Amino acid sequence: MANRRNGTASPAQGLDDILSAAAPHPRTALPNVATTVTTVAALYFGREVFLPIAIALLLTFALAPLVSALKRVGIPRIAAVIASVFGAFAALALFSFIVASQVSELAQNIPVYQTNILTKIRSLKETGVGGGIISRLSGVVERVGQEIDKQDPSLSAATPDKPPREPVPVEIVSRERPLEVLQNIVGPLISPLGSAGLIIVVVIFMLLEREDLRDRFIRLVGYGDLHRTTEALGDAGKRVGHYLLMQLVVNIVYGIPIAIGLWVLGIPNALLWGLLALALRFVPYIGPAIGMLLPLFLALAVAPGWELVAWTAALFALMELVTGNVVEPWLYGSRTGLSPLAIIVAAIFWTWLWGPLGLVLSTPLTVCLVVLGRHVPQFEFLDVLFGNEPVLEPHARLYQRLLAGDPDEATDHAEEMLEEKYLVEFYDKVAIPALLLGERDRVRGVMGDLQRRQVAASALALVANLDDDAKEEAAEDESPHVAGEAGDHGDAAGEDEEADLPDGTGLSVLCAGGRGELDDAAAAMLAQVLGVQGATASKASFADIEPASIRGLDLQTIDTVVVGFLNRDSVKHARFLVRRLKRAKAALRVGIVFWSETGNDDKEAAAKLAHDINADFVAHGMVDAVTGALSSEPPVALKVVAKRRRPRAAPRKVPAAAG
């Protein structure tokens, strides 16, 4: 709760975001099945073309900042591009050479580790009691092996007439020509080397013609909205380039200690395992696990005991904890903009589509798609499916939980927001707009009576669940400051103004719903906020202020009555209630609240409406309702309406009787 005092609210939970979230959001259009199938089929069958282009595009995003930095220090553009590209590919070639040489050395030493592996298998067999699973499996394997090795007795048995055959020496003579041998060696390398050369050329030309390609892309897809397209290109380049660079830094910080630690532990080819850990960490989730299993298996083979395996596992676990909880949040956190589930689904999809390279490229490619969906309306479904931003506005999310009859989850979301916000802000910008959605559904006829009562009951349960938060807020010494809406008060600088809510100590306020159960829920929220301000707040149902029941209200100790309406077309009913309440108690202040998402955007109109219906104040938001209810101004006197009397008819003259 202290975070609300020092103003350290996170941007995602800022009041400005909540205000913008209240705006209506267009429906997201999903692509049809034919379009989706055609796109996936094109990517699958055209992978020989699209895969090098995708790799080149991502490398262009990654190397563009380096080229810009070299240009800033005075290096010509062509030289900067060539130096960046060949430097990057030289590093990749060196990495591949080291890995290949380490793998070759490891393959030569594998027979040396066979004895330790067999020793551990025997120890596991000995631990099995009464023919355990391990001993049974090993027995099956041995019997299968003996059956395979067994020869046919009719062929191998020797007789006096037929002596055993001597083995016939066989000599393999290669008749391949030198050209064929060279072709067999070079042939498998032509395809990857050709693809690598093609990627290098494409990256160079993309970096050299980056501005021209950008302009052509804008002219092709976004000429009608230059601002949106420019923002999308900048966001994509910044996000993907930053992700690749920071991921490389994180992987280096992860791989170097792994290599050093394995070398200290005595694991052979420690450099290989460090480089593989660095590379495999580009693969989300499963990459680090694969990078850990290989050194663990080697530790199992190197030493006869189990201590080395345990130390190796501890090294990887420690590095994962440090990298995941310290290094990654420090360097880039979760700036990819992808949800964890989206990362897993994207890894599966791109691996199926393009194989192992697709697995490595899955995250940056999906980041590009999310950026495209965030800025291009036609592809908004991509941001909805894969992005990590909330897809429902806070008030819509709350209304959905109330509509589902789940006040507990609604309370969880509310308490998360109350870590940074005051109760009055949450009710004003989230809870009341949620009830307004319910009122609109009721007016449209899509909400029945049972469902309306369920939403109201869930809202009242939410208010009851937040009672502890209200008491905690009321116990604080300082008065809550509520950020005002920028622009409502003519603030040229655009800064939020702060309004102090008045102290309600010694005042007694009755909050009532106007015409239905949803109005009662809004009245309960207002009463809780008034209680936080120190007032003695009570609640009344809309049924308690009906004409037949309003005389039964105990208004002797009440200073102010506030009646709220979610339906703003209730002006006549509000005028009727004001007159009834003021007739019941002449010294009573009566306020009317026509709830709205935007609050009192026009105070002059509110004051005029209050004068027309003879109310002491009219409010449209929680802040103005609290301010009006706790005001010390004297009550407005009830206007005397002069009734027009029907004119009396002139007396009829009765003619005198004839004499």
NUKEGU-862189 format. One record per residue (C-alpha): x, y, z; residue number from 0; chain. Coordinates in steps of 0.2 Angstrom, whole numbers, plus 2048, in hexadecimal, padded with zeros to 3 digits. Each point is the difference from the previous one (the first is absolute). Layout:
N
((X Y Z) NUM 'A'),
...
# end
This chain:
659
((800 800 800) 0 'A'),
((80F 80C 803) 1 'A'),
((804 800 7ED) 2 'A'),
((7F0 80A 7FD) 3 'A'),
((808 80E 80B) 4 'A'),
((810 802 7F7) 5 'A'),
((7F9 800 7EF) 6 'A'),
((80A 7F0 7FA) 7 'A'),
((7F1 7F9 7F6) 8 'A'),
((805 7F5 7F1) 9 'A'),
((7FC 807 7EF) 10 'A'),
((7F5 7F1 7FC) 11 'A'),
((7F5 805 80F) 12 'A'),
((801 813 7FF) 13 'A'),
((7F0 80A 800) 14 'A'),
((803 806 7EF) 15 'A'),
((800 7EE 7F9) 16 'A'),
((7F0 7FC 80A) 17 'A'),
((7F8 810 7F8) 18 'A'),
((805 7FB 7EF) 19 'A'),
((7FA 7EE 803) 20 'A'),
((7EE 806 803) 21 'A'),
((7FF 806 7EE) 22 'A'),
((7F6 7F4 7F5) 23 'A'),
((80B 7F3 7F7) 24 'A'),
((7FC 7F9 7EE) 25 'A'),
((7FD 7EE 7FE) 26 'A'),
((80F 7F6 7FA) 27 'A'),
((7FD 7F8 7EF) 28 'A'),
((808 7EE 7FE) 29 'A'),
((806 7FA 7F0) 30 'A'),
((7F6 7F3 7F7) 31 'A'),
((805 7EE 7FE) 32 'A'),
((805 802 7EE) 33 'A'),
((80C 80E 803) 34 'A'),
((808 7F7 80F) 35 'A'),
((802 7F0 7F6) 36 'A'),
((807 809 7F1) 37 'A'),
((80D 80A 80A) 38 'A'),
((806 7F0 80A) 39 'A'),
((801 7F6 7F0) 40 'A'),
((80A 80E 7F7) 41 'A'),
((80C 801 80F) 42 'A'),
((802 7ED 801) 43 'A'),
((803 7FC 7ED) 44 'A'),
((80A 810 7FD) 45 'A'),
((80B 7FD 80F) 46 'A'),
((80F 7FF 7F4) 47 'A'),
((7FD 812 7FC) 48 'A'),
((7F8 808 80F) 49 'A'),
((80C 7F8 80D) 50 'A'),
((810 809 7F9) 51 'A'),
((7F6 810 7FF) 52 'A'),
((7FA 7FF 812) 53 'A'),
((811 7FD 806) 54 'A'),
((807 80E 7F6) 55 'A'),
((7F2 80C 806) 56 'A'),
((803 7FC 812) 57 'A'),
((813 802 7FE) 58 'A'),
((7FC 811 7F8) 59 'A'),
((7F7 805 80F) 60 'A'),
((80E 7FA 80B) 61 'A'),
((80E 808 7F7) 62 'A'),
((7F7 811 7FC) 63 'A'),
((805 808 810) 64 'A'),
((812 7FB 7FE) 65 'A'),
((800 807 7EE) 66 'A'),
((7F9 810 807) 67 'A'),
((80D 801 80E) 68 'A'),
((80E 7FE 7F3) 69 'A'),
((7F9 80D 7F5) 70 'A'),
((7FF 80C 80F) 71 'A'),
((813 7FF 803) 72 'A'),
((804 804 7EE) 73 'A'),
((801 7F0 7F7) 74 'A'),
((7F8 800 7EE) 75 'A'),
((7F0 7F7 7FE) 76 'A'),
((806 7F2 7F5) 77 'A'),
((80F 7FC 80B) 78 'A'),
((7F5 800 80F) 79 'A'),
((7F4 7F4 7F9) 80 'A'),
((80D 7F4 7F9) 81 'A'),
((80A 801 810) 82 'A'),
((7F1 7FC 80B) 83 'A'),
((7FA 7F2 7F5) 84 'A'),
((810 7F7 7FE) 85 'A'),
((804 803 812) 86 'A'),
((7F0 7F7 805) 87 'A'),
((802 7F2 7F4) 88 'A'),
((812 7FE 805) 89 'A'),
((7FB 7FE 812) 90 'A'),
((7F3 7F3 7FA) 91 'A'),
((80D 7F6 7F6) 92 'A'),
((80C 801 80F) 93 'A'),
((7F3 7F9 80B) 94 'A'),
((7FB 7F2 7F4) 95 'A'),
((813 7FB 7FE) 96 'A'),
((803 7FF 813) 97 'A'),
((7F0 7F6 802) 98 'A'),
((805 7F4 7F2) 99 'A'),
((811 7FD 807) 100 'A'),
((7FA 7FE 811) 101 'A'),
((7F3 7F3 7FA) 102 'A'),
((80E 7F7 7F7) 103 'A'),
((80B 7FF 80F) 104 'A'),
((7F1 7FA 80B) 105 'A'),
((7FC 7F2 7F3) 106 'A'),
((812 7F9 802) 107 'A'),
((7FF 7FF 813) 108 'A'),
((7EF 7F8 801) 109 'A'),
((807 7EE 801) 110 'A'),
((80A 806 80F) 111 'A'),
((7F0 804 80A) 112 'A'),
((7F8 7EF 7FD) 113 'A'),
((807 7F8 810) 114 'A'),
((7F9 80D 80B) 115 'A'),
((7EF 7FF 7F8) 116 'A'),
((800 7ED 802) 117 'A'),
((805 802 812) 118 'A'),
((7F1 80B 804) 119 'A'),
((7F4 7F5 7F7) 120 'A'),
((806 7F1 80B) 121 'A'),
((7FE 80A 80F) 122 'A'),
((7EF 805 7FC) 123 'A'),
((7FC 7ED 7FC) 124 'A'),
((807 7FB 811) 125 'A'),
((7F4 80D 809) 126 'A'),
((7F1 7F7 7F9) 127 'A'),
((7F9 7F5 80D) 128 'A'),
((7F8 7EF 7FB) 129 'A'),
((801 803 7ED) 130 'A'),
((7FC 812 7FE) 131 'A'),
((7FC 809 7F1) 132 'A'),
((812 804 7FB) 133 'A'),
((805 7EE 802) 134 'A'),
((7F1 7FA 7F6) 135 'A'),
((804 80C 7F2) 136 'A'),
((812 7FB 7FF) 137 'A'),
((7FB 7EE 800) 138 'A'),
((7F5 802 7F1) 139 'A'),
((80D 80A 7F7) 140 'A'),
((80D 7F2 803) 141 'A'),
((7F4 7F2 7FA) 142 'A'),
((7FC 80A 7F0) 143 'A'),
((813 803 7FD) 144 'A'),
((804 7ED 802) 145 'A'),
((7F1 7FB 7F5) 146 'A'),
((807 80C 7F2) 147 'A'),
((812 7FA 802) 148 'A'),
((7FB 7ED 800) 149 'A'),
((804 7F7 7EF) 150 'A'),
((7F7 7F2 7F7) 151 'A'),
((807 7EF 807) 152 'A'),
((7FE 7F9 7EE) 153 'A'),
((80C 80D 7F9) 154 'A'),
((80D 801 80E) 155 'A'),
((801 7EE 806) 156 'A'),
((80F 7F6 7FB) 157 'A'),
((800 7ED 7FA) 158 'A'),
((80D 7F4 7FC) 159 'A'),
((7FB 800 7EE) 160 'A'),
((7FE 813 800) 161 'A'),
((80E 80A 809) 162 'A'),
((7FC 811 806) 163 'A'),
((801 80E 7F3) 164 'A'),
((80E 80C 801) 165 'A'),
((7FB 812 7FF) 166 'A'),
((803 807 7EF) 167 'A'),
((809 811 800) 168 'A'),
((7F7 80E 7F7) 169 'A'),
((809 80F 7F9) 170 'A'),
((7F5 80F 7FB) 171 'A'),
((807 809 7F1) 172 'A'),
((7FA 811 7FD) 173 'A'),
((7FD 804 7ED) 174 'A'),
((7FA 812 803) 175 'A'),
((809 80C 7F6) 176 'A'),
((809 80F 809) 177 'A'),
((7F3 80C 7F8) 178 'A'),
((7F2 7F5 808) 179 'A'),
((808 800 811) 180 'A'),
((802 813 7FF) 181 'A'),
((7EE 801 7FB) 182 'A'),
((7FA 7F6 80E) 183 'A'),
((80A 80B 80C) 184 'A'),
((7FB 811 7F9) 185 'A'),
((7EE 7FB 7FB) 186 'A'),
((7F8 801 811) 187 'A'),
((809 810 804) 188 'A'),
((7FA 809 7F0) 189 'A'),
((7EE 803 807) 190 'A'),
((804 808 811) 191 'A'),
((80F 80A 7F9) 192 'A'),
((7F5 806 7F2) 193 'A'),
((7F2 805 80C) 194 'A'),
((80D 809 80B) 195 'A'),
((807 80A 7F1) 196 'A'),
((7EF 805 7FB) 197 'A'),
((7FB 806 811) 198 'A'),
((810 80A 801) 199 'A'),
((7FC 808 7EF) 200 'A'),
((7EE 804 806) 201 'A'),
((806 807 810) 202 'A'),
((80C 80B 7F8) 203 'A'),
((7F4 807 7F4) 204 'A'),
((7F2 802 80D) 205 'A'),
((80C 80A 80B) 206 'A'),
((806 80B 7F1) 207 'A'),
((7EE 803 7FA) 208 'A'),
((7F8 801 811) 209 'A'),
((7F8 811 7FD) 210 'A'),
((7FA 7FC 7EF) 211 'A'),
((7F8 7F0 805) 212 'A'),
((7F8 809 80E) 213 'A'),
((7F8 80D 7F4) 214 'A'),
((7FB 7F2 7F4) 215 'A'),
((7F8 7F6 80E) 216 'A'),
((7F7 810 806) 217 'A'),
((7FA 804 7EF) 218 'A'),
((7FA 7EE 7FD) 219 'A'),
((7F6 7FD 811) 220 'A'),
((7FF 810 809) 221 'A'),
((800 80F 7F5) 222 'A'),
((7EE 805 807) 223 'A'),
((806 801 812) 224 'A'),
((813 805 800) 225 'A'),
((800 802 813) 226 'A'),
((7F9 7EF 804) 227 'A'),
((80C 7F7 7F4) 228 'A'),
((80F 80A 805) 229 'A'),
((7FC 7FC 812) 230 'A'),
((7FE 7EE 7FC) 231 'A'),
((811 7FF 7F7) 232 'A'),
((809 809 80E) 233 'A'),
((7F8 7F5 80D) 234 'A'),
((804 7F0 7F6) 235 'A'),
((812 805 7FD) 236 'A'),
((803 806 812) 237 'A'),
((7F8 7F1 808) 238 'A'),
((807 7F2 7F6) 239 'A'),
((812 808 7FF) 240 'A'),
((7FF 803 813) 241 'A'),
((7FA 7EF 803) 242 'A'),
((80E 7F7 7F6) 243 'A'),
((80E 80B 807) 244 'A'),
((7FA 7FE 812) 245 'A'),
((7FD 7EE 7FE) 246 'A'),
((812 7FE 7F9) 247 'A'),
((807 809 80F) 248 'A'),
((7F6 7F6 80C) 249 'A'),
((805 7F0 7F8) 250 'A'),
((813 805 800) 251 'A'),
((7FE 804 813) 252 'A'),
((7F8 7EF 802) 253 'A'),
((80C 7F6 7F5) 254 'A'),
((811 806 806) 255 'A'),
((7FD 7FB 813) 256 'A'),
((7F9 7F0 7FA) 257 'A'),
((810 7FC 7F6) 258 'A'),
((80B 806 80E) 259 'A'),
((7F6 7F6 80D) 260 'A'),
((801 7F0 7F6) 261 'A'),
((813 802 7FD) 262 'A'),
((802 802 813) 263 'A'),
((7F6 7F0 803) 264 'A'),
((80A 7F7 7F4) 265 'A'),
((7F3 7FD 7F2) 266 'A'),
((808 7FC 7F0) 267 'A'),
((7FE 80C 7F1) 268 'A'),
((7F9 80E 80C) 269 'A'),
((802 80D 7F2) 270 'A'),
((7F4 7F6 7F5) 271 'A'),
((7F3 7FF 80E) 272 'A'),
((801 812 803) 273 'A'),
((7FE 805 7EE) 274 'A'),
((7F1 7F4 7FE) 275 'A'),
((7F8 807 810) 276 'A'),
((802 811 7F8) 277 'A'),
((7F8 7FB 7EF) 278 'A'),
((7F3 7F5 807) 279 'A'),
((7F9 80E 80B) 280 'A'),
((7FA 809 7F1) 281 'A'),
((7F3 7F2 800) 282 'A'),
((7F2 804 80C) 283 'A'),
((7FE 7F5 80F) 284 'A'),
((806 7EF 7F9) 285 'A'),
((811 807 7FA) 286 'A'),
((808 802 812) 287 'A'),
((7F9 7EF 805) 288 'A'),
((809 7F8 7F1) 289 'A'),
((810 809 803) 290 'A'),
((800 7F9 812) 291 'A'),
((7FC 7EE 7FC) 292 'A'),
((80F 7FD 7F5) 293 'A'),
((80D 806 80D) 294 'A'),
((7F7 7F6 80D) 295 'A'),
((801 7F0 7F6) 296 'A'),
((813 803 7FD) 297 'A'),
((802 803 813) 298 'A'),
((7F7 7EF 802) 299 'A'),
((80D 7F8 7F5) 300 'A'),
((810 809 806) 301 'A'),
((800 7FC 813) 302 'A'),
((7FB 7EF 808) 303 'A'),
((7F7 809 80E) 304 'A'),
((7F1 80B 800) 305 'A'),
((807 810 807) 306 'A'),
((805 807 7F0) 307 'A'),
((7EF 7FE 7F9) 308 'A'),
((7F9 809 80F) 309 'A'),
((80C 80F 7FF) 310 'A'),
((7FD 802 7ED) 311 'A'),
((7ED 800 803) 312 'A'),
((802 80D 80E) 313 'A'),
((80B 80B 7F5) 314 'A'),
((7F2 801 7F2) 315 'A'),
((7F3 803 80D) 316 'A'),
((809 80E 808) 317 'A'),
((803 808 7EF) 318 'A'),
((7EE 7FF 7FB) 319 'A'),
((7FB 808 810) 320 'A'),
((80C 80E 7FF) 321 'A'),
((7FD 803 7ED) 322 'A'),
((7ED 7FF 801) 323 'A'),
((7FE 80A 810) 324 'A'),
((80E 80D 7FF) 325 'A'),
((808 801 7EF) 326 'A'),
((7F1 800 7F5) 327 'A'),
((7F5 80C 80A) 328 'A'),
((80F 80C 801) 329 'A'),
((804 800 7ED) 330 'A'),
((7EF 7FE 7F7) 331 'A'),
((7F3 7F8 80B) 332 'A'),
((7F0 7FB 7F6) 333 'A'),
((802 80D 7F2) 334 'A'),
((7FC 7F3 7F3) 335 'A'),
((7EE 803 803) 336 'A'),
((7FB 7ED 7FE) 337 'A'),
((7F7 7F6 80D) 338 'A'),
((808 7F0 806) 339 'A'),
((7F3 7F5 7F8) 340 'A'),
((803 809 7F0) 341 'A'),
((812 7FD 800) 342 'A'),
((7FD 7ED 802) 343 'A'),
((7F3 7FF 7F3) 344 'A'),
((80B 80B 7F4) 345 'A'),
((80F 7F4 803) 346 'A'),
((7F5 7F1 7FB) 347 'A'),
((7F9 808 7F1) 348 'A'),
((810 807 7F9) 349 'A'),
((809 7F0 803) 350 'A'),
((7F3 7F6 7F7) 351 'A'),
((801 80D 7F2) 352 'A'),
((812 802 7FE) 353 'A'),
((809 7F3 80A) 354 'A'),
((80E 804 80D) 355 'A'),
((803 811 7F9) 356 'A'),
((7EE 804 802) 357 'A'),
((802 7FC 812) 358 'A'),
((80E 80C 802) 359 'A'),
((7F7 80E 7F7) 360 'A'),
((7EF 7FD 808) 361 'A'),
((801 80E 80D) 362 'A'),
((807 80E 7F5) 363 'A'),
((7F4 7FB 7F2) 364 'A'),
((7F1 800 80B) 365 'A'),
((805 811 808) 366 'A'),
((800 807 7EE) 367 'A'),
((7EE 7F9 7FE) 368 'A'),
((7FA 808 811) 369 'A'),
((807 811 7FB) 370 'A'),
((7F7 7FF 7EF) 371 'A'),
((7F0 7FB 809) 372 'A'),
((802 80F 80D) 373 'A'),
((801 80D 7F2) 374 'A'),
((7F7 7F9 7F1) 375 'A'),
((7ED 7FE 803) 376 'A'),
((7FE 7F2 7F4) 377 'A'),
((80D 7F5 80A) 378 'A'),
((7FA 805 811) 379 'A'),
((7FB 7EE 804) 380 'A'),
((813 7FC 801) 381 'A'),
((802 80C 80E) 382 'A'),
((7F1 7F9 809) 383 'A'),
((806 7EE 7FE) 384 'A'),
((812 801 803) 385 'A'),
((803 811 80A) 386 'A'),
((802 801 813) 387 'A'),
((7F5 810 802) 388 'A'),
((7EF 7FE 807) 389 'A'),
((7F3 7FE 7F2) 390 'A'),
((7F2 806 80B) 391 'A'),
((7FF 811 808) 392 'A'),
((800 800 813) 393 'A'),
((7ED 804 801) 394 'A'),
((7FB 7F4 7F3) 395 'A'),
((80A 7F2 808) 396 'A'),
((7F8 804 811) 397 'A'),
((7EF 800 7F8) 398 'A'),
((803 7EF 7F8) 399 'A'),
((804 7F9 811) 400 'A'),
((7F1 808 808) 401 'A'),
((7F6 7F9 7F1) 402 'A'),
((807 7EF 803) 403 'A'),
((7FB 801 813) 404 'A'),
((813 7FF 806) 405 'A'),
((802 80E 80C) 406 'A'),
((810 7F7 807) 407 'A'),
((80A 802 7F0) 408 'A'),
((7F9 812 7FE) 409 'A'),
((806 803 812) 410 'A'),
((812 7FA 7FB) 411 'A'),
((801 80C 7F2) 412 'A'),
((7F9 80E 80A) 413 'A'),
((80D 7FD 80E) 414 'A'),
((80E 800 7F3) 415 'A'),
((7FB 811 7FA) 416 'A'),
((7FD 806 812) 417 'A'),
((813 7FD 803) 418 'A'),
((803 810 7F6) 419 'A'),
((7EF 809 800) 420 'A'),
((7F4 806 80C) 421 'A'),
((7EE 7F9 803) 422 'A'),
((7F8 80F 7F9) 423 'A'),
((80A 7FF 7F0) 424 'A'),
((7FD 7EE 7FD) 425 'A'),
((7ED 802 803) 426 'A'),
((7FF 810 7F5) 427 'A'),
((80A 7F9 7F1) 428 'A'),
((7FE 7ED 800) 429 'A'),
((7F1 7FA 80B) 430 'A'),
((7F3 80E 7FB) 431 'A'),
((804 7FE 7EE) 432 'A'),
((7FE 7ED 802) 433 'A'),
((7EE 803 807) 434 'A'),
((7FD 80C 7F2) 435 'A'),
((803 7F1 7F4) 436 'A'),
((7F3 7F6 809) 437 'A'),
((7F4 80E 7FF) 438 'A'),
((802 802 7ED) 439 'A'),
((7FE 7ED 7FF) 440 'A'),
((7F0 802 80A) 441 'A'),
((7F9 80E 7F5) 442 'A'),
((804 7F6 7F0) 443 'A'),
((7F6 7F1 807) 444 'A'),
((80E 7F4 800) 445 'A'),
((801 7FE 813) 446 'A'),
((7F1 7F8 809) 447 'A'),
((7FA 803 811) 448 'A'),
((80A 7F1 808) 449 'A'),
((810 805 7F7) 450 'A'),
((7FE 812 806) 451 'A'),
((7FE 7FB 812) 452 'A'),
((80F 7F4 7FF) 453 'A'),
((80B 80E 7F9) 454 'A'),
((7F9 80C 80E) 455 'A'),
((803 7F2 80D) 456 'A'),
((812 7FD 7FA) 457 'A'),
((803 813 801) 458 'A'),
((7FA 801 811) 459 'A'),
((80B 7F1 805) 460 'A'),
((80F 809 7F8) 461 'A'),
((7FC 80F 80B) 462 'A'),
((7FF 7F5 810) 463 'A'),
((811 7F8 7FB) 464 'A'),
((808 811 7FF) 465 'A'),
((7FB 805 811) 466 'A'),
((811 7FC 807) 467 'A'),
((808 80B 7F3) 468 'A'),
((7F4 80E 804) 469 'A'),
((804 7FF 813) 470 'A'),
((813 800 7FC) 471 'A'),
((7FE 80F 7F5) 472 'A'),
((7F5 809 80D) 473 'A'),
((80D 7FC 80D) 474 'A'),
((80E 80A 7F7) 475 'A'),
((804 811 806) 476 'A'),
((801 809 7F0) 477 'A'),
((7F0 804 7F6) 478 'A'),
((7FF 7F7 7EF) 479 'A'),
((805 80B 7F1) 480 'A'),
((7F7 7FC 7F0) 481 'A'),
((807 804 7EF) 482 'A'),
((7F5 80B 7F6) 483 'A'),
((7FD 7FE 7EE) 484 'A'),
((80C 80A 7F5) 485 'A'),
((7F8 80D 7F6) 486 'A'),
((7F0 801 80A) 487 'A'),
((807 80F 809) 488 'A'),
((809 808 7F2) 489 'A'),
((812 7FA 805) 490 'A'),
((80A 805 7F1) 491 'A'),
((80F 7F6 806) 492 'A'),
((7F6 7F0 7FF) 493 'A'),
((804 7FB 812) 494 'A'),
((7F4 7F8 80C) 495 'A'),
((7F8 80B 80D) 496 'A'),
((7FD 7F9 811) 497 'A'),
((7F0 803 80A) 498 'A'),
((7FF 7FD 813) 499 'A'),
((7F0 7F7 805) 500 'A'),
((7F8 809 80F) 501 'A'),
((800 7F8 811) 502 'A'),
((7EF 7F9 805) 503 'A'),
((802 7FE 813) 504 'A'),
((7F0 804 809) 505 'A'),
((7F5 7FF 7F0) 506 'A'),
((7F3 7F3 7FD) 507 'A'),
((7FC 7FB 7EE) 508 'A'),
((7F3 7F4 7F9) 509 'A'),
((804 7F9 7EE) 510 'A'),
((7F2 7F8 7F6) 511 'A'),
((7FE 7F8 7F0) 512 'A'),
((7F4 809 7F4) 513 'A'),
((7F7 7F3 7F6) 514 'A'),
((807 7EF 801) 515 'A'),
((80C 7F3 807) 516 'A'),
((80F 807 7F6) 517 'A'),
((7FD 811 807) 518 'A'),
((800 7F8 812) 519 'A'),
((811 7F9 7FC) 520 'A'),
((807 811 7FB) 521 'A'),
((7F8 808 80F) 522 'A'),
((80A 7F3 80B) 523 'A'),
((810 805 7F8) 524 'A'),
((7FD 812 803) 525 'A'),
((7FB 7FD 812) 526 'A'),
((811 7F6 803) 527 'A'),
((80A 80F 7F9) 528 'A'),
((7F6 80C 80B) 529 'A'),
((805 7F5 80F) 530 'A'),
((812 801 7FB) 531 'A'),
((7FE 813 802) 532 'A'),
((7FA 7FE 811) 533 'A'),
((7ED 803 7FD) 534 'A'),
((7F3 7F5 808) 535 'A'),
((7F9 7F8 7F0) 536 'A'),
((7F1 7F5 7FE) 537 'A'),
((7F8 7F7 7F1) 538 'A'),
((7EE 7FF 7FA) 539 'A'),
((7F8 7F6 7F2) 540 'A'),
((7F7 807 7F2) 541 'A'),
((7F1 7F8 807) 542 'A'),
((802 80A 810) 543 'A'),
((7FD 811 7F7) 544 'A'),
((7F1 7FB 7F6) 545 'A'),
((7F1 80A 803) 546 'A'),
((7F8 7F3 80B) 547 'A'),
((80F 7FE 80B) 548 'A'),
((809 811 800) 549 'A'),
((7F6 806 80F) 550 'A'),
((807 7F1 80A) 551 'A'),
((812 806 7FE) 552 'A'),
((808 806 811) 553 'A'),
((808 811 7FB) 554 'A'),
((801 808 811) 555 'A'),
((813 7FD 801) 556 'A'),
((804 802 7EE) 557 'A'),
((808 80F 7F9) 558 'A'),
((801 7FC 7ED) 559 'A'),
((7F7 7F3 7F5) 560 'A'),
((809 7FC 7F0) 561 'A'),
((7F6 7F6 7F3) 562 'A'),
((809 7F9 7F1) 563 'A'),
((7FA 7FB 7EF) 564 'A'),
((80A 7F6 7F3) 565 'A'),
((7F3 804 7F3) 566 'A'),
((801 813 7FC) 567 'A'),
((7EF 801 7F9) 568 'A'),
((7F9 800 811) 569 'A'),
((7FF 813 803) 570 'A'),
((7ED 800 803) 571 'A'),
((801 7F2 80D) 572 'A'),
((80F 80A 808) 573 'A'),
((7F5 810 801) 574 'A'),
((7F2 7F6 808) 575 'A'),
((80C 7F8 80D) 576 'A'),
((808 811 805) 577 'A'),
((7EF 807 803) 578 'A'),
((7FA 7F1 80A) 579 'A'),
((810 800 80B) 580 'A'),
((800 812 803) 581 'A'),
((7EE 800 806) 582 'A'),
((804 7F2 80C) 583 'A'),
((80E 80B 808) 584 'A'),
((801 812 7FC) 585 'A'),
((813 801 806) 586 'A'),
((805 7F2 7F5) 587 'A'),
((80D 802 7F2) 588 'A'),
((7FC 7F5 7F1) 589 'A'),
((80D 7FC 7F2) 590 'A'),
((7FD 7F7 7F0) 591 'A'),
((80E 7F6 7F7) 592 'A'),
((7FE 7FB 7EE) 593 'A'),
((80E 7F4 7FE) 594 'A'),
((80C 803 7F2) 595 'A'),
((812 7F9 7FA) 596 'A'),
((806 812 7FD) 597 'A'),
((7FA 808 811) 598 'A'),
((7FA 812 800) 599 'A'),
((807 805 7EF) 600 'A'),
((7F4 80F 800) 601 'A'),
((7FE 808 812) 602 'A'),
((7F5 80E 7FA) 603 'A'),
((7F3 7F4 7F8) 604 'A'),
((800 7F6 810) 605 'A'),
((7FD 810 80A) 606 'A'),
((7F2 805 7F5) 607 'A'),
((7F8 7EE 801) 608 'A'),
((801 801 813) 609 'A'),
((7F7 810 800) 610 'A'),
((7F2 7F9 7F4) 611 'A'),
((7FD 7F1 80B) 612 'A'),
((802 80A 810) 613 'A'),
((80E 7F5 806) 614 'A'),
((80F 806 80B) 615 'A'),
((80C 7F9 7F3) 616 'A'),
((801 7F5 7F1) 617 'A'),
((810 7F5 7FD) 618 'A'),
((805 7F4 7F2) 619 'A'),
((80F 7F9 808) 620 'A'),
((806 7F8 811) 621 'A'),
((80B 80F 804) 622 'A'),
((7F3 80D 7FE) 623 'A'),
((7F3 7F5 808) 624 'A'),
((80B 7FF 810) 625 'A'),
((804 813 7FF) 626 'A'),
((7EE 804 7FF) 627 'A'),
((7FA 7F4 80E) 628 'A'),
((80D 807 80C) 629 'A'),
((7FD 812 7FC) 630 'A'),
((7FC 80C 80E) 631 'A'),
((7F5 80B 7F6) 632 'A'),
((7EE 802 807) 633 'A'),
((7F2 7F7 7F7) 634 'A'),
((7F7 807 7F2) 635 'A'),
((7EE 804 805) 636 'A'),
((7F2 7F7 7F7) 637 'A'),
((7F8 80B 7F3) 638 'A'),
((7EE 804 802) 639 'A'),
((7F7 7FC 7EF) 640 'A'),
((7F1 80B 7FE) 641 'A'),
((7F2 7F6 7F9) 642 'A'),
((7F4 808 7F4) 643 'A'),
((7EF 800 806) 644 'A'),
((7F1 7FC 7F5) 645 'A'),
((7F6 810 7FE) 646 'A'),
((7EF 7FF 808) 647 'A'),
((7F0 801 7F4) 648 'A'),
((7F5 80F 802) 649 'A'),
((7F0 7FD 80A) 650 'A'),
((7F2 7FC 7F5) 651 'A'),
((7F1 80C 802) 652 'A'),
((7EF 7F8 803) 653 'A'),
((7F2 809 7F7) 654 'A'),
((7F3 806 80C) 655 'A'),
((7F0 7F7 800) 656 'A'),
((7F2 808 7F7) 657 'A'),
((7F3 809 80B) 658 'A'),
# end
